[in-house]
Amino acid sequence: MARLNKSSARIALPTFDGDAMIELISKFLKVDERFIPDARGYSLYLRPTMIGTQRTLGVGPPASALLYVIASPVGPYYPTGFKAVSLEATDYAVRAWPGGVGDKKLGANYAPCIVPQMQAASRGFHQNLWLFGEEEYVTEVGTMNLFAAIKNKETGQPELLTAPLDGTILEGVTRDSVLALARERLEPKGWKVLERKFTMKELADAADEGRMMEVFGAGTAAIVSPVRRISWKGTTTENEECGPITGQVKDWMESIQYGDEDHPWSYKVPE
Ligand SMILES: *Cc1c(COP(=O)(O)O)cnc(C)c1O
């Protein structure tokens, strides 16, 4: 709810009380309980949304708006098990830029990505890997945050990297969850979890030198999406179908989501 409020505020839509919204959604879930699938992997997708509804032509803050929740039963994102994706590192189009709105969940961010996605698809890739700037910083993949597990060049220590929230990165709830779980559960095992800028060259070098372990996307729909290949300037990095960390993260997240594990992130709908 905090993120929807931040996104709304950025485009002059009204904000609302997040706790009250959660209470309303709880009530709605009791009314429509029969639409909540109980098989593992299935869920009721909930997407709070806001649109301006003022019936005038012109550019200005809307005097009326509609806050509503899209609710739809959904099946598993990967019905036949994980399917790793291949990515085209994209330098001819930019998803987000400093001072823009790429860090907000706005519909306006998605339409401009459809043509580059179709172009990548025409060359046999599933998604765009969005690069930024002359340095070619790795930012996000399609509409997911990106994580890379590589071994440090000097020390050989395994590191889990993701781009920092510098205004060009969407603050994914999944990203945040993966970071928290990795800090709690991977760091004691000798990993370093880092939010820092890293370039495509750094990734390609890691792959060349055998230091690339795994790459995966992170977002609500798929939880994690393993990356098999990245094509960049005529070179291609290769990874296995689904690496152990990617699988581990998915299991941790699912066990919290399905209530196998009691966790402070869970919200229990009151009886
Ligand atoms: C929605 C989205 C994500 C993932 O956010 P979650 O809260 O984890 O679902 C990441 N990047 C972009 C560009 C997105 O639109």
The ligand as a MOL file (V3000), in Angstrom:
LIG
                    3D

  0  0  0     0  0            999 V3000
M  V30 BEGIN CTAB
M  V30 COUNTS 15 15 0 0 0
M  V30 BEGIN ATOM
M  V30 1 C 6.3310 -4.6930 -10.6690 0
M  V30 2 C 7.7400 -4.5300 -11.0440 0
M  V30 3 C 8.7690 -5.1960 -10.3590 0
M  V30 4 C 8.5120 -6.2040 -9.2710 0
M  V30 5 O 7.8590 -5.6930 -8.1660 0
M  V30 6 P 7.1770 -6.6680 -7.1190 0
M  V30 7 O 6.6700 -5.7510 -6.0600 0
M  V30 8 O 8.2430 -7.5670 -6.5900 0
M  V30 9 O 6.1240 -7.4300 -7.8370 0
M  V30 10 C 10.0810 -4.9430 -10.7370 0
M  V30 11 N 10.3830 -4.1100 -11.7470 0
M  V30 12 C 9.4260 -3.4620 -12.4410 0
M  V30 13 C 9.8250 -2.5570 -13.5330 0
M  V30 14 C 8.0800 -3.6570 -12.1070 0
M  V30 15 O 7.1440 -3.0190 -12.7860 0
M  V30 END ATOM
M  V30 BEGIN BOND
M  V30 1 1 1 2
M  V30 2 1 2 3
M  V30 3 2 2 14
M  V30 4 1 3 4
M  V30 5 2 3 10
M  V30 6 1 4 5
M  V30 7 1 5 6
M  V30 8 2 6 7
M  V30 9 1 6 8
M  V30 10 1 6 9
M  V30 11 1 10 11
M  V30 12 2 11 12
M  V30 13 1 12 13
M  V30 14 1 12 14
M  V30 15 1 14 15
M  V30 END BOND
M  V30 END CTAB
M  END
